[in-house]
C-alpha cells in the first residue's frame, strides 16, 4: 500500500490501512472500496491523506512504531489534560490526568525498548484540527527513539518523554486566532506565540508529578545552538540536551504533517533539512541519533532509480535510512516487472540509488495504466 493525498483519491480505489478519527474509532476499514460519498466525507472531516491499495505494493505493510490503542489512549489523555487547563478545573483532575499520562508514557517506553531498532516508516495521518494532540504523541515517540539510540536510562527516557509529550502545553494560554492563523504572524502575534515556551515551563513546574527537567524541555525546545531561538536566545551548552532532542523532532514532525497554512512536506525533504541543521541548529550527534531510525523514503513510497527503473520501497534498515530495500515495478522503458525482484540499495555491490520520488499524479496514473 501507499499514501495518497485525499485530493488525488478516486472512487473505486481500495483502502489500504484503516482510517481512524482522533479517538481511535475506525471510519473506514482496510479493503473498503471508496465511493465519491466516502471521499467527500473524509475531506469534510479534514483527513488530508489515506493509505490505498492500488495493486502496486499490495503486500507491503506500513507498521506504526507503537500500537494504535496506546497512541490513541495517550492522545485522549493529553487532550483531556489540555482541556482541564483551559477551563481551569480543580487541581484533582490535573493530578489524575497526569497519572494517566505517566502510565501512557511508560507504555510507550516499554513498547519501544522491546524493539529498539525499529524504523519510523509510517507517515502519520491526522485531521488538521487534531494536529496538536497527534503531534504531541509523535514528538514523544521520536524523542524516545532518539534517546534510546543515545543510550539513555529508563529514568532519563521518562523525563524526556514527559517533556516531549507536553512541550506545547503553553499554547493553551495563546489565543486560538494566533495558533490557527493561516497567514504570516505579525510581529506582535509572533511575540505572543513565543510566550508559549515560558507558559509551558510555568504550568509544568507547578505540577508535582512533573520534574523540573521535563518542564525545562517545554521552555527550551525552541532554543537553537546558534542563539537564534527563543525565548532566551540560548546557545550551545546553555540548551539542555533533552530540549535539543525535542526541538529537532518537533521540527521534523511539524514539517511532515498537514497544517492549516501549508501541505505536508515529503519525508525525504524533511530528512535532508534536519540533516542540514546538524552543527548549526542542533548538536550533530543528536541529529545522527535521530536520523538513524527515520526512513527518508517510507515503505510504500514510489521512486525512480538512477537506471530509470520505477520501484517501490519495501522496508528500511536502521542506520541505512536513505538506502532502503526496493522492489522493481517497471523497467526503464515502462515494462511491468512481475517477479517481485527486491534489491537492498545499501548492498556493497549495488550501484543503484534513488534519483527522485514520484509525486506527480500524472506520472502515477501512467504507471497504474500499465497494470491494466
C-alpha positions in Angstrom: 0.0 0.0 0.0 1.0 3.6 -0.3 0.0 7.0 0.9 -2.1 9.2 -1.4 -3.3 12.8 -0.7 -7.1 13.0 -0.5 -7.3 15.3 -3.5 -5.9 12.5 -5.7 -8.1 9.8 -4.3 -10.7 8.5 -6.8 -13.9 6.4 -6.5 -13.1 2.7 -6.9 -9.8 2.8 -5.0 -9.3 0.4 -2.1 -8.5 1.5 1.4 -5.1 0.0 2.4 -5.0 0.9 6.1 -7.9 1.5 8.5 -8.8 5.2 8.6 -9.5 6.3 12.2 -10.6 9.5 13.8 -8.7 11.2 16.7 -10.3 9.0 19.3 -9.3 5.8 17.5 -12.7 4.9 16.1 -12.5 3.3 12.7 -14.1 5.4 10.0 -13.3 3.0 7.1 -11.6 -0.4 7.3 -8.9 -1.7 5.1 -10.3 -3.3 2.0 -13.3 -0.9 1.7 -13.9 0.3 -1.9 -14.1 4.1 -1.8 -17.1 5.9 -3.3 -17.5 9.6 -4.1 -19.6 10.0 -0.9 -16.9 8.4 1.3 -14.2 10.6 -0.3 -16.3 13.8 0.3 -16.9 12.8 3.8 -13.2 12.3 4.5 -12.5 15.7 3.0 -15.1 17.3 5.2 -13.5 15.8 8.3 -10.2 17.3 7.4 -8.5 13.9 6.6 -5.5 15.1 4.4 -4.5 11.7 3.0 -5.1 8.0 3.3 -3.3 4.7 2.5 -4.6 2.9 -0.5 -4.0 -0.5 -2.1 -3.9 0.0 -5.8 -2.1 -3.2 -6.7 1.4 -1.8 -6.9 2.6 -2.8 -3.4 -0.4 -4.8 -2.1 1.7 -7.0 0.3 3.8 -4.2 1.7 2.7 -3.3 5.2 3.4 0.1 6.8 3.5 -0.6 10.5 3.4 2.1 13.2 6.1 2.1 15.9 3.6 1.9 18.7 0.2 0.1 18.8 -2.9 2.1 17.9 -4.5 1.6 21.2 -1.5 3.1 23.1 -1.3 6.0 20.6 -5.0 6.9 20.9 -5.1 6.4 24.6 -2.2 8.9 25.2 -3.7 11.3 22.7 -7.0 11.2 24.6 -5.3 11.8 28.0 -3.2 14.7 26.6 -6.4 16.3 25.1 -8.2 16.0 28.5 -5.2 17.5 30.4 -5.1 20.5 28.0 -8.9 20.9 28.3 -8.7 20.9 32.1 -6.1 23.7 31.9 -8.2 25.8 29.6 -11.3 25.6 31.7 -9.2 26.0 34.9 -10.7 22.9 36.5 -9.8 21.8 40.1 -6.3 20.5 40.8 -7.5 17.0 41.5 -8.4 16.5 37.8 -5.0 17.6 36.7 -3.4 15.1 39.2 -5.5 12.2 37.9 -4.8 13.3 34.3 -1.1 13.5 34.9 -1.1 10.0 36.4 -2.8 8.6 33.3 -0.3 10.5 31.1 2.5 8.9 33.1 1.1 5.4 32.6 0.8 6.1 28.9 4.4 7.2 28.8 5.6 4.1 30.5 3.6 2.0 28.0 5.3 3.8 25.1 8.8 3.4 26.6 8.3 -0.3 27.2 7.0 -0.8 23.7 10.0 1.0 22.2 12.5 -0.8 24.4 11.2 -4.1 23.1 12.1 -3.0 19.5 15.0 -0.5 19.8 15.9 -0.9 16.1 12.5 -0.2 14.7 12.5 2.4 11.9 9.8 5.1 11.5 8.1 4.3 8.2 4.6 5.4 8.8 3.7 8.9 7.7 1.2 9.9 10.3 -2.2 11.0 9.1 -4.3 13.2 11.3 -7.0 15.7 10.6 -5.8 19.3 10.6 -7.9 20.3 13.6 -6.4 17.4 15.6 -2.8 18.4 14.8 -1.9 19.3 18.4 -2.5 16.0 20.1 -1.2 13.8 17.3 1.9 16.0 17.1 2.4 15.7 20.8 2.5 11.9 20.7 4.7 11.8 17.6 7.2 14.1 19.2 7.2 11.9 22.3 7.8 8.8 20.3 10.5 10.3 18.1 12.3 11.8 21.1 12.3 8.4 22.8 13.7 6.6 19.8 16.5 9.2 19.7 17.1 8.8 23.5 17.2 5.0 23.2 19.8 5.3 20.4 21.8 7.7 22.7 21.7 5.1 25.4 19.6 7.0 28.0 18.5 5.1 31.1 14.8 4.3 31.6 14.6 7.2 34.2 16.0 9.7 31.7 13.7 8.4 29.0 10.7 9.1 31.3 11.8 12.7 31.9 12.5 13.2 28.2 9.1 11.7 27.2 7.1 13.8 29.7 8.7 17.0 28.5 8.4 16.0 24.8 4.8 14.9 25.1 3.8 18.2 26.8 6.3 20.5 25.1 3.5 22.7 23.7 1.2 22.8 26.7 1.9 26.5 27.0 -0.1 27.0 23.8 -3.3 26.6 25.9 -2.5 30.2 27.0 -2.2 31.6 23.5 -5.3 32.9 21.7 -6.7 30.5 19.1 -6.7 33.1 16.4 -2.9 33.2 16.6 -2.5 29.5 16.8 -4.7 28.8 13.8 -3.8 31.9 11.7 -3.2 30.6 8.1 -1.0 33.6 7.1 2.2 35.1 8.4 2.0 36.3 12.0 2.5 40.0 12.8 5.4 40.9 15.0 3.0 41.3 17.9 1.4 38.0 17.3 4.7 36.2 16.9 5.8 37.7 20.3 2.6 36.3 21.8 3.3 32.9 20.3 6.8 32.8 21.7 5.4 33.2 25.2 4.1 29.6 25.0 7.5 28.3 25.9 7.6 30.2 29.2 3.9 29.4 29.8 4.6 25.7 29.4 7.5 25.8 31.8 5.4 27.6 34.5 2.4 25.2 34.0 4.6 22.0 34.3 6.7 23.3 37.2 3.6 23.7 39.3 2.7 20.0 38.8 4.2 17.8 41.4 4.1 14.8 39.0 6.4 16.6 36.5 10.2 17.1 37.1 11.9 20.4 36.6 13.9 18.8 33.8 10.7 17.9 31.9 9.4 21.5 32.4 12.7 22.8 31.1 12.1 20.9 27.8 8.9 22.9 27.4 10.8 26.2 27.9 13.8 25.4 25.8 12.5 23.4 22.8 12.7 26.4 20.5 16.2 27.4 21.5 18.9 26.8 18.9 22.7 26.3 19.0 23.4 29.4 17.1 21.4 31.6 19.5 18.6 32.3 17.1 16.0 30.6 19.1 13.6 31.7 21.8 12.6 32.7 24.5 16.1 33.4 25.9 18.3 33.1 22.7 20.4 30.5 24.5 23.5 29.0 22.7 25.3 25.7 22.6 25.6 24.0 26.1 23.2 26.5 27.6 20.5 24.4 26.0 19.7 21.1 27.7 20.3 18.1 25.5 16.7 16.8 26.1 15.4 20.2 24.8 17.5 19.9 21.7 16.3 16.4 21.0 12.7 17.6 21.5 13.3 20.6 19.3 14.7 18.7 16.4 12.0 16.0 16.3 9.4 18.8 16.8 10.6 20.4 13.5 10.6 17.0 11.7 7.1 16.1 12.7 5.7 19.6 12.0 7.2 19.5 8.5 5.8 16.2 7.6 2.2 17.0 8.8 -0.5 18.9 7.0 -1.1 22.3 8.7 -3.7 25.0 8.4 -1.3 27.1 6.4 0.5 24.5 4.2 0.5 21.0 3.0 2.9 18.3 4.4 6.5 18.2 3.2 7.7 14.9 1.9 9.7 12.8 4.4 12.8 12.7 2.3 12.8 16.6 2.1 12.3 16.9 5.8 15.1 14.3 6.4 17.5 16.4 4.3 16.5 19.6 6.1 17.1 18.1 9.5 20.5 16.7 8.3 21.5 20.2 7.2 20.7 21.6 10.6 23.4 19.4 12.2 26.1 21.6 13.9 24.1 24.7 13.1 20.8 24.5 15.0 21.3 21.2 16.8 24.2 19.1 18.0 25.4 16.8 15.2 25.4 13.7 17.5 21.8 14.2 18.3 20.8 14.7 14.7 22.6 11.5 13.7 20.9 9.6 16.5 17.5 10.8 15.4 18.0 10.0 11.7 19.3 6.5 12.5 15.7 5.4 13.0 13.8 7.5 10.5 13.2 6.4 6.9 13.9 9.1 4.4 11.7 7.1 2.0 8.9 5.4 4.0 7.6 1.9 2.9 5.1 2.3 0.1 6.9 5.3 -1.5 7.3 5.1 -5.3 10.8 6.1 -6.5 12.7 6.4 -9.7 16.2 4.8 -9.7 19.3 6.1 -11.5 18.7 3.5 -14.2 15.3 4.9 -15.0 13.5 1.9 -13.4 10.5 2.6 -11.2 10.5 0.9 -7.8 8.5 0.8 -4.6 10.1 1.0 -1.2 9.6 -2.2 0.8 11.5 -1.7 4.0 14.3 0.2 5.6 17.1 -1.0 7.9 18.2 1.1 10.9 21.3 3.2 10.1 20.6 2.8 6.3 17.7 5.2 6.2 18.5 6.6 2.8 19.2 3.2 1.3 16.0 1.1 1.6 15.2 -2.2 0.1 13.1 -1.6 -3.1 11.1 -3.7 -5.4 11.4 -3.1 -9.1 8.0 -2.4 -10.6 8.7 -1.1 -14.1 11.8 -1.3 -16.3 13.4 1.9 -17.7 11.2 1.6 -20.8 8.0 1.2 -18.9 7.5 -2.6 -19.0 5.9 -4.1 -15.9 8.2 -6.3 -13.8 6.2 -9.1 -12.2 8.8 -11.2 -10.4 8.9 -9.0 -7.3 12.6 -8.6 -7.6 13.9 -6.8 -4.5 17.2 -5.0 -4.0 18.8 -3.6 -0.9 20.4 -0.3 -2.0 23.0 -0.4 0.7 24.4 -3.7 -0.5 28.1 -3.4 -1.2 27.9 -4.5 -4.9 24.8 -2.4 -5.6 25.2 0.5 -8.0 21.6 1.7 -7.8 20.4 4.7 -5.9 17.2 6.7 -5.7 17.3 9.7 -8.1 13.8 11.0 -7.4 10.5 10.4 -5.7 7.4 10.0 -7.8 4.9 12.6 -6.5 3.3 13.9 -9.7 -0.1 12.3 -10.1 0.0 12.2 -13.9 3.2 10.1 -13.6 1.4 7.8 -11.1 -1.6 7.4 -13.5 0.8 6.5 -16.3 2.3 3.8 -14.1 -1.1 2.4 -13.0 -2.4 2.3 -16.5 0.4 -0.1 -17.4 -1.1 -2.6 -15.0 -4.4 -2.8 -16.9 
